[in-house]
Amino acid sequence: MPAAFAYGPWALVTGASSGIGEQFAHLLAAAGCHLVITARRAEQLQNLATTLQAEHGIQVEAVTLDLNDADFLTPLLTAIADKDIGLLVSNAGFGLKGPHAMQDGAQLQGMLNVNALAPMLLTNALAPQLCARDKSGIILTSSIEGFVPFPHSAAYAASKAFVLSLGEAIAWELKDEGVDTLVLCPGSTDTEALTRQGFDPATLKGLMSPRDVASQALDALGKKTVLVTGAANKAMVKLLRNLPHNMAVNLAGKAMQSATGGASKE
């Protein structure tokens, strides 16, 4: 079990109702952290809170909200105002696959808000509180798609490139303030998002469990700034970054098109 309790006593996890975010919540609860968990789906979020409290004897506050809402920060900051947050896990996000011209504009705006704007505002708002502690941490969930442009995932990859750049810059700024910052860059992970985006999990190489991804991230916090999870994903990122840029984009586009079977929407 990673020593996540070093960043206690409270942790804030966004996108906690399923997938990697849910596993972050389970692992942090097992390590003794009290939790503020957020997501859009109230029933799933409250069920998770009840389970974690019963299994680990910790305090859990479930805050139902949509990070696409313009004023999402207000209820969230109210919920954590009296809590000593030592770890921010900004994990919420979603993807849209297929040709960019075929995407719905409102969905693209929502994806940008959730994937990029929300972590930017969260880190800005919580940084003073985190810096005031002797030790604290930030985990931002990006993607292996953040390293190069991915045709047929253009806007999603761009949003994750934003998170990667933001996280690396924040890590430098806060390194002398006792704040450990990690940008998590998973590849294919066995979550419900895969099928919603048009992937067939059976065809994906290196598919990882969300628990393994979250566990590796907590293990790496304080040891490195960027984590690509899984050997296959590390090899893919290394290949894409070492190829001439136009060749990398071409390879990424063909791989994405093949993996989604020509899917056009989430």
C-alpha positions in Angstrom: 0.0 0.0 0.0 1.5 3.4 -0.9 2.2 5.8 1.9 -0.6 8.1 0.8 -1.3 9.0 4.4 1.8 11.2 4.3 -0.4 13.7 2.5 -3.3 13.5 4.9 -5.4 14.1 6.8 -7.8 15.0 4.0 -7.7 14.3 0.3 -10.0 15.8 -2.4 -10.7 13.5 -5.4 -12.7 14.6 -8.4 -14.3 12.1 -10.8 -14.6 9.7 -7.9 -17.8 7.8 -8.9 -16.1 5.3 -11.1 -12.9 4.2 -12.8 -9.5 5.6 -11.7 -11.0 8.2 -9.5 -13.0 5.6 -7.5 -9.8 3.5 -7.0 -8.0 6.6 -5.8 -10.7 7.0 -3.2 -10.5 3.3 -2.1 -6.7 3.4 -1.8 -6.6 6.7 0.0 -9.3 5.5 2.4 -7.3 2.3 3.1 -4.3 4.5 3.9 -6.3 6.4 6.5 -7.2 9.6 4.6 -10.5 11.3 5.2 -12.0 12.2 1.8 -14.0 14.8 0.0 -15.2 13.1 -3.2 -16.9 14.7 -6.2 -18.7 13.5 -9.3 -21.9 14.2 -11.2 -23.7 11.0 -10.3 -25.1 11.5 -6.8 -26.3 7.9 -6.1 -23.0 6.3 -7.1 -21.0 8.9 -5.2 -23.1 8.5 -2.0 -22.8 4.7 -2.3 -19.1 5.0 -2.5 -19.0 7.3 0.5 -21.1 4.9 2.6 -18.9 1.9 1.6 -15.6 3.7 2.4 -16.9 4.9 5.8 -18.0 1.4 6.7 -14.9 -0.4 5.6 -12.2 2.1 6.8 -13.8 4.1 9.6 -12.9 7.4 7.9 -14.9 10.6 7.3 -16.2 11.0 3.7 -18.0 14.0 2.3 -19.7 13.5 -1.0 -20.2 16.6 -3.1 -22.3 16.1 -6.2 -21.3 18.6 -8.8 -20.6 19.0 -12.5 -17.2 20.5 -13.3 -18.7 21.8 -16.5 -20.7 24.2 -14.5 -19.3 27.8 -14.6 -19.6 28.1 -10.8 -18.4 24.6 -9.7 -15.7 26.0 -7.5 -18.1 27.7 -5.0 -19.8 24.6 -3.5 -16.5 22.7 -3.6 -14.5 25.4 -1.7 -17.4 25.7 0.8 -17.1 21.9 1.4 -13.4 22.0 2.1 -13.2 25.3 3.9 -12.9 23.6 7.4 -10.7 20.7 6.2 -7.0 20.3 6.1 -6.6 19.1 2.5 -3.2 17.6 2.0 -3.8 16.0 -1.4 -5.6 17.1 -4.5 -6.4 14.4 -7.0 -7.8 16.1 -10.1 -9.0 13.1 -12.0 -12.3 14.0 -13.6 -12.4 13.9 -17.3 -14.0 12.5 -20.4 -13.2 12.0 -24.1 -14.7 12.3 -27.6 -13.4 10.2 -30.4 -13.8 10.5 -34.2 -13.2 13.3 -36.7 -13.1 16.7 -35.1 -15.6 18.2 -37.6 -18.2 15.6 -36.6 -18.2 16.5 -32.9 -21.0 18.4 -31.1 -19.9 21.9 -30.2 -21.5 21.9 -26.7 -19.8 18.5 -25.9 -16.5 19.9 -27.0 -16.9 22.9 -24.7 -17.9 20.7 -21.8 -14.9 18.4 -22.4 -12.6 21.4 -22.4 -14.2 22.7 -19.2 -13.9 19.4 -17.4 -10.5 18.2 -18.7 -8.5 21.5 -18.7 -10.3 24.5 -17.1 -11.3 22.6 -14.0 -7.8 21.4 -13.0 -6.4 24.8 -13.8 -8.9 26.5 -11.5 -8.6 23.8 -8.8 -4.8 24.0 -8.6 -5.0 27.8 -8.5 -7.5 27.8 -5.7 -5.9 25.1 -3.6 -2.2 26.0 -4.0 -2.1 28.5 -1.1 -3.6 26.0 1.3 -1.3 23.2 0.1 1.8 25.4 0.3 0.8 26.3 3.9 1.3 22.7 5.0 4.7 21.0 5.7 3.9 18.4 3.1 1.2 18.1 0.5 0.6 16.8 -3.0 -1.2 17.2 -6.3 -2.1 14.5 -8.8 -3.4 15.6 -12.2 -4.7 13.0 -14.6 -3.5 13.6 -18.2 -3.1 10.8 -20.8 -0.5 9.3 -23.1 -2.5 11.3 -25.7 -1.1 14.4 -24.2 2.4 13.8 -25.6 1.6 14.2 -29.3 -1.4 15.2 -31.4 -3.9 12.4 -31.9 -6.1 12.7 -35.0 -9.6 11.2 -34.3 -9.1 12.4 -30.7 -8.0 15.9 -31.5 -9.7 18.0 -28.9 -9.3 15.3 -26.1 -5.6 15.0 -26.8 -5.2 18.7 -26.8 -7.0 19.0 -23.5 -4.6 16.4 -22.0 -1.6 18.2 -23.5 -2.8 21.2 -21.6 -2.9 19.2 -18.3 0.6 17.8 -18.9 2.1 21.2 -19.5 0.2 22.7 -16.6 1.3 20.0 -14.2 4.9 20.1 -15.1 5.0 23.9 -14.7 3.2 23.7 -11.4 5.6 21.0 -10.2 8.6 23.4 -10.8 6.9 26.3 -9.1 5.8 24.4 -6.0 8.9 22.1 -5.6 10.4 24.3 -2.8 7.0 24.8 -1.1 6.7 21.2 0.1 4.1 20.3 -2.6 4.8 17.1 -4.6 3.2 17.3 -8.0 2.6 14.3 -10.3 1.1 14.2 -13.8 -0.5 10.8 -14.3 -0.5 9.7 -18.0 -2.4 6.4 -18.3 -3.1 4.7 -21.6 -5.9 2.2 -22.1 -7.6 1.6 -18.8 -10.5 -0.8 -18.2 -13.2 1.7 -17.4 -16.7 2.4 -18.7 -15.3 5.3 -20.7 -13.7 2.9 -23.2 -16.9 1.5 -24.5 -18.6 5.0 -24.5 -15.8 6.2 -26.8 -16.1 3.3 -29.2 -13.2 1.1 -28.1 -13.4 -2.6 -28.0 -11.4 -3.5 -24.8 -10.6 -6.9 -26.2 -8.5 -5.3 -29.0 -6.4 -3.0 -26.8 -2.9 -3.9 -25.9 -1.6 -3.2 -22.4 -5.1 -2.6 -21.0 -4.7 -1.8 -17.3 -7.0 -2.0 -14.3 -8.0 1.4 -12.8 -6.7 0.1 -9.4 -3.2 -0.5 -10.8 -3.2 2.9 -12.4 -4.2 4.7 -9.2 -1.8 2.6 -7.1 1.2 3.3 -9.4 0.3 7.0 -9.2 0.3 7.1 -5.4 3.5 5.2 -5.3 5.2 7.7 -7.7 4.0 10.8 -6.0 7.0 12.6 -4.6 9.4 10.5 -6.7 8.7 11.8 -10.2 6.8 14.5 -12.0 5.3 12.6 -14.9 4.2 9.0 -14.8 3.2 6.9 -17.8 1.7 3.7 -16.5 2.3 0.3 -18.0 5.2 -1.1 -20.1 3.2 -1.0 -23.4 2.2 2.6 -22.8 5.8 3.6 -21.9 7.0 2.0 -25.2 4.3 3.8 -27.2 5.1 7.2 -25.7 8.9 6.6 -26.3 8.2 5.7 -29.9 5.9 8.6 -30.6 8.3 11.1 -29.0 11.4 9.8 -30.9 9.8 9.7 -34.3 9.8 12.7 -36.6 6.8 14.8 -35.6 4.8 14.3 -38.8 5.4 10.5 -38.6 4.2 10.4 -35.0 1.0 12.2 -35.8 0.4 9.9 -38.7 0.9 6.8 -36.6 -1.2 8.2 -33.8 -4.1 9.0 -36.2 -4.1 5.6 -37.8 -3.9 3.8 -34.5 -6.8 5.8 -33.1 -8.9 5.3 -36.2 -8.3 1.6 -36.1 -8.9 1.3 -32.3 -12.3 3.1 -32.4 -13.5 1.4 -35.6 -14.4 4.8 -37.0 -16.4 5.9 -33.9 -17.5 9.5 -34.2 -18.8 10.4 -30.8 -18.5 9.6 -27.1 
